[in-house]
């Protein structure tokens, strides 16, 4: 049962990262086409800031999954050593 939730969370993290990237791209297009105050510089700022945000959020979520996987592998290795 626990494996189901972890694998579902991994898929959800991937989906969230893709949706965030799409949101950043759409936001940059809207910033580029905005008639009042839009232009190339605001669009680039949205792209840079949004990309940093996606990297921060996605990296944090994947870090949590990595910690879980490493803890699981360590526990299995300790159990193998204790069985000897």
N, C-alpha and C positions, 0 to 999 in steps of 0.2 A: 504494500500500500504506500509506503514511504517513497519507493522508487517512482511510482506514478506521479506523486506531487513534485518531486525533484525534476523529472523529465518534462512535466507540464510547465514548471517554472522556467526551465531552460528555453522552451519554445516561446513562452510569453516574453522573456527577456529579448529574444531575437526579434519578435514582432514589435515590441516597444521601441527598440533601436531603429528599426526600419521606418516605423511611423514617425518617430522624432526627426529622422533625416528628411522624410517627405515634407513634414511641417516646416522645417528650416528652408527647404527649397521653395515651397509655396510662399513663405513669408518673404524671402528674398525677391521673388518675382513681383509680389504685391508692393514691396518697398521700391522696386525699380520703376513700376508703372504708376505709382501714386502721383496724381497731378499736383498736389500741394505739398511740397517738401520732399518729394521722392527723387530718385536719381541713382547714379552709379555708386556713390559713396555710401549712402544708407543701405543699399542692397549688399554691398561688400561687408559692411559692418554686421548686418544680419547674418550673412553667411559665416563670417569668422566667429562671431559670438555664439551663434547657434551650433556651429560645429564643435566649439570648445565645450558647450553644454552637453551635447550628445556624447562626446568622448568621456566627459566626467561621469555622467549618469550611467552610460553603458559600461564603462570600465569598472565602476563601483559594483554594479550588478554582477558582472562576470567575475570580479574578484571574490564576491561572496560565494558564487558557485564553485570557484577554484578552491577556496578554503574548505568548503564542504567535501569536495572530492579528495583533497589531500588528507583531511582528517579521517575520512572513511578508509583510504588506503593505509594510513598509519595504524589505525585500529586493527585492520585485517593483518598487517605485518606483525603487530605485537601479539595477536592471538596465535599466529603461526609459531612465533618464537616461544610462547608460553606452552604450547602443546608438545614441544620437543622434550 
